Amino acid sequence: IDVYAGGEVNMNSNILSPGLSFSRPYFYEGGPSRGNSTAEKAFSLVTQEADAQFTDLVYWVVMAIIDAEENGITQMTSNEMPLVSLFGTGLKRLLRDAIIAVGNYDEMYR
């Protein structure tokens, strides 16, 4: 498995799952807001620990898709996504290309 979405994060996640890397949580259950440390459960993306750059790539693409929905950016308006240099200047269109390919979070499920 390259990416597992929905890995439950808790204090023991990294200890009990050697070789796996947990992203910052992208969803909180039972808490009033994102980033709430008192949430009952937090879920993150899980990738192999050996490839940190791939882990970062997965995280940023997923966050871009969620951000696009929150800001009303669709496949048709993907040029509104910022140009970024997260992975070098050769991949400046990374976020735009992700939205062109699959749309924002809502569009993916239509």
C-alpha positions as CSV (number, residue, x, y, z in Angstrom):
1,I,0.0,0.0,0.0
2,D,1.4,3.4,-1.0
3,V,-1.2,5.5,0.8
4,Y,-3.8,4.7,3.4
5,A,-6.4,7.4,4.1
6,G,-8.1,7.5,7.4
7,G,-5.4,6.2,9.7
8,E,-6.5,7.0,13.2
9,V,-3.8,9.1,15.0
10,N,-3.2,8.9,18.7
11,M,-0.2,9.1,21.0
12,N,0.8,5.5,20.2
13,S,0.4,5.6,16.4
14,N,4.0,6.0,15.5
15,I,5.2,3.7,18.3
16,L,2.8,0.8,17.3
17,S,3.3,1.3,13.6
18,P,7.1,1.2,12.9
19,G,8.0,2.1,9.3
20,L,4.9,4.2,8.7
21,S,4.6,7.9,8.5
22,F,1.4,9.7,9.7
23,S,0.6,13.1,8.2
24,R,-0.9,15.9,10.2
25,P,-4.5,15.1,10.8
26,Y,-6.9,16.2,8.0
27,F,-10.2,15.3,9.8
28,Y,-11.2,15.4,13.5
29,E,-14.2,13.6,14.9
30,G,-15.9,14.7,18.0
31,G,-14.1,18.0,18.2
32,P,-15.6,21.4,17.4
33,S,-12.9,22.6,15.0
34,R,-9.9,21.6,12.9
35,G,-6.8,21.5,15.0
36,N,-8.7,20.9,18.2
37,S,-6.4,18.7,20.4
38,T,-9.3,17.5,22.5
39,A,-11.1,15.8,19.5
40,E,-12.1,12.2,20.3
41,K,-10.4,10.9,17.1
42,A,-8.1,12.4,14.5
43,F,-7.5,10.9,11.1
44,S,-4.4,11.3,8.8
45,L,-2.8,9.9,5.7
46,V,-0.4,7.0,6.3
47,T,2.5,6.4,4.0
48,Q,5.8,4.5,4.2
49,E,8.3,6.3,6.4
50,A,11.2,5.6,4.1
51,D,10.0,8.1,1.4
52,A,9.5,11.5,3.1
53,Q,9.2,13.4,-0.1
54,F,6.3,11.1,-1.3
55,T,4.6,11.6,2.1
56,D,4.8,15.3,1.6
57,L,3.5,15.1,-2.0
58,V,0.5,13.1,-0.9
59,Y,-0.3,15.4,1.9
60,W,-0.1,18.6,-0.2
61,V,-2.2,17.2,-3.0
62,V,-5.0,16.1,-0.6
63,M,-4.9,19.4,1.2
64,A,-5.0,21.3,-2.2
65,I,-8.2,19.3,-3.2
66,I,-9.8,20.2,0.1
67,D,-8.7,23.8,-0.1
68,A,-10.0,24.1,-3.6
69,E,-13.5,23.1,-2.5
70,E,-13.4,25.5,0.5
71,N,-12.5,28.4,-1.9
72,G,-14.8,27.5,-4.7
73,I,-12.1,26.5,-7.1
74,T,-13.2,23.8,-9.6
75,Q,-11.7,22.0,-12.5
76,M,-12.9,24.8,-14.7
77,T,-11.3,27.5,-12.6
78,S,-8.1,25.5,-11.6
79,N,-5.9,28.4,-12.7
80,E,-6.9,30.1,-9.5
81,M,-4.8,27.6,-7.6
82,P,-1.5,29.2,-6.7
83,L,1.8,28.3,-8.4
84,V,4.0,26.7,-5.7
85,S,7.6,25.6,-5.5
86,L,7.1,23.0,-2.8
87,F,9.1,20.4,-4.9
88,G,11.2,22.7,-7.1
89,T,10.4,25.0,-9.9
90,G,9.7,22.2,-12.3
91,L,6.5,21.3,-10.4
92,K,5.1,24.8,-9.9
93,R,1.8,23.7,-11.4
94,L,1.4,20.7,-9.1
95,L,-1.7,22.0,-7.2
96,R,-3.3,23.3,-10.4
97,D,-2.7,20.0,-12.2
98,A,-4.2,18.0,-9.3
99,I,-7.4,20.1,-9.5
100,I,-7.5,19.7,-13.3
101,A,-7.1,16.0,-13.0
102,V,-9.7,15.2,-10.4
103,G,-11.5,18.4,-9.4
104,N,-12.0,19.7,-5.9
105,Y,-13.1,17.4,-3.1
106,D,-16.8,17.7,-3.9
107,E,-16.2,17.1,-7.6
108,M,-14.4,13.9,-7.0
109,Y,-17.6,12.4,-5.6
110,R,-20.0,13.6,-8.2
